[in-house]
Amino acid sequence: QVQLVESGGGLVQPGGSLRLSCSVSGSGFSIDAMAWYRMAPGKQRELVAIISSGGYTNYADSVKGRFTISRDNAKNTVYLQMISLNPEETAVYHCNRYPASDFWGQGTQVAVSS
């Protein structure tokens, strides 16, 4: 069974930056596309960024140019570098395979507020 452990969230001021990490246990990581998702209060889960096994990336329009997804297959870890954050991006951020599996970690809370 896959386990996903997200970290790196916190409270940041508008315009600030954070780097999220996701440690993945279980086999097949290096061949799976991975993604970051977020769920804001009262909203549905949103796909934020995708990275293929070969490192190709794709982003939601709202984060293009500000977020960068990357992966380290040797460490079974996916990252999300976020800059110029705004309050509307306050959410719990999760990583998962893409398409998403049924197994979700607890996520990491990102709060953007002054």
DAMOPE-V542328 format. One record per run of one state. SS is the DSSP state (a for helix, b for strand, c for the rest). FROM is the first residue (numbers start at 1). LEN is the number of residues. If there is no record, write none. Layout:
<<SS	FROM	LEN> <SS	FROM	LEN>>
This chain:
<<c	1	2> <b	3	5> <c	8	2> <b	10	3> <c	13	5> <b	18	8> <c	26	3> <a	29	3> <c	32	2> <b	34	6> <c	40	6> <b	46	6> <c	52	5> <b	57	3> <c	60	7> <b	67	6> <c	73	4> <b	77	6> <c	83	4> <a	87	3> <c	90	1> <b	91	7> <c	98	10> <b	108	5> <c	113	2>>
